[in-house]
Amino acid sequence: MGRGTMTRPHNPEREVAEIDRASLYRSHGATSRDTGRYRSVIDEVERFWGKVDRHGAGGCWIWRGQLNEWGYGHFRRTLAPGAHATVKAHRFAYRLLVGRIPDGLTLDHLCGNRACVRPDHLEPVTNAENLRRRHARRRAEETRS
């Protein structure tokens, strides 16, 4: 062997895993703005639920994908080849399992866990009510400390 050259021992299981992983992805092609990146061909809903741990503390369904700086889950939806939109994971889950969020309302995490996407832990409320509840939770936490 030459200097810096390494060969891996033959591992058929690894080859099968690489083949399976490769078969799940496809390139968008040269006309896409995402040239060179690979997108999963599995269904968007299936991809979403693959990022959720349904065994979290307190019965929460914890988002294991990307979190923003405030701790809310983000999910990247593919609208069309090369066209994407990032949505909040808890809003996407609510829409999938419950339905549309009423106009003028936001979702309050009743469990207080911003990474939770479990629909029965989310309640549509006005922004003012959401802020009131958040401040009440913070005051309660401060008195416990």
C-alpha positions in Angstrom: 0.0 0.0 0.0 1.2 3.5 -0.8 1.5 6.2 1.8 -1.9 7.5 2.9 -3.8 4.8 1.0 -6.1 2.7 3.1 -8.4 -0.1 1.9 -11.4 -1.2 3.9 -12.1 -4.9 4.4 -14.9 -6.3 2.3 -18.2 -5.9 4.2 -21.3 -7.0 2.3 -23.7 -5.6 4.9 -22.2 -2.1 4.4 -22.6 -2.4 0.6 -26.3 -3.4 1.0 -26.8 -0.4 3.3 -25.2 1.9 0.8 -27.3 0.6 -2.0 -30.5 1.0 0.0 -29.6 4.5 1.0 -28.7 5.4 -2.5 -32.0 4.1 -3.9 -33.9 6.4 -1.6 -32.4 9.6 -3.1 -32.4 11.1 -6.5 -30.9 14.2 -7.9 -33.1 17.1 -8.9 -31.1 17.4 -12.2 -29.2 20.2 -13.9 -32.3 22.5 -14.2 -32.7 22.7 -10.4 -31.3 25.5 -8.3 -30.2 22.7 -6.0 -27.8 21.2 -8.5 -25.7 18.5 -6.9 -27.8 18.1 -3.8 -30.0 15.1 -3.2 -33.6 15.1 -2.1 -35.5 12.2 -0.7 -38.1 10.6 -3.0 -40.1 9.3 0.0 -43.4 11.0 0.7 -43.2 14.4 2.5 -45.4 13.3 5.3 -43.4 10.1 5.8 -40.2 12.2 5.9 -41.8 14.5 8.5 -42.9 11.7 10.9 -39.4 10.2 10.5 -38.1 13.2 12.4 -40.5 12.9 15.4 -39.8 10.9 18.6 -43.2 10.0 20.0 -41.8 8.8 23.3 -40.8 12.2 24.9 -41.2 13.2 28.5 -44.7 14.1 29.5 -46.2 12.4 26.4 -44.6 15.0 24.1 -43.8 14.1 20.5 -40.4 15.7 20.2 -39.1 17.1 16.9 -35.7 15.7 16.2 -35.0 17.8 13.1 -33.7 21.3 12.8 -34.6 23.8 15.6 -34.5 27.5 15.3 -32.8 29.8 17.8 -36.0 29.8 20.0 -36.3 26.1 20.1 -39.1 25.6 17.6 -38.8 22.8 15.0 -38.4 23.7 11.4 -39.3 21.5 8.4 -38.3 22.1 4.8 -41.2 21.4 2.4 -40.6 20.8 -1.3 -43.2 22.8 -3.2 -41.8 21.9 -6.6 -38.4 20.9 -7.9 -36.1 23.8 -6.8 -38.9 25.5 -4.8 -38.9 25.1 -1.1 -40.5 26.6 2.0 -39.5 26.2 5.6 -42.5 25.8 8.0 -42.7 25.4 11.8 -42.9 21.7 12.6 -45.7 22.0 15.2 -47.9 24.0 12.8 -47.3 21.3 10.1 -48.2 18.5 12.5 -51.4 20.3 13.6 -52.5 20.9 10.0 -51.9 17.2 9.1 -53.8 15.7 12.1 -56.3 18.3 13.1 -56.8 20.7 10.2 -56.4 24.4 9.4 -55.3 26.8 12.1 -58.1 29.4 12.4 -57.2 32.9 10.9 -55.8 35.3 13.5 -54.9 32.5 15.9 -51.5 31.0 16.9 -50.7 27.7 18.5 -49.9 27.6 22.2 -47.8 24.7 23.5 -49.8 23.6 26.5 -46.9 21.4 27.6 -44.4 24.4 27.4 -42.1 22.4 25.2 -41.4 24.3 21.9 -40.0 21.2 20.2 -43.3 19.3 20.8 -45.4 18.6 17.8 -48.2 16.5 19.4 -51.5 18.1 18.3 -53.3 17.6 21.6 -50.5 19.5 23.3 -51.3 22.5 21.0 -54.2 24.9 21.3 -55.2 27.7 18.9 -55.3 30.9 20.8 -54.9 34.6 20.2 -51.4 36.0 20.3 -52.3 38.0 23.4 -53.5 34.9 25.2 -50.4 33.0 24.1 -48.2 35.8 25.6 -50.2 35.9 28.8 -49.8 32.1 29.2 -46.1 32.3 28.5 -45.6 34.9 31.1 -47.6 33.0 33.6 -45.5 29.8 33.0 -42.3 31.9 33.5 -43.6 33.3 36.8 -44.5 29.8 38.0 -41.0 28.5 37.1 -39.3 31.4 38.9 -41.3 30.8 42.1 -40.4 27.1 42.0 -36.6 27.9 41.7 
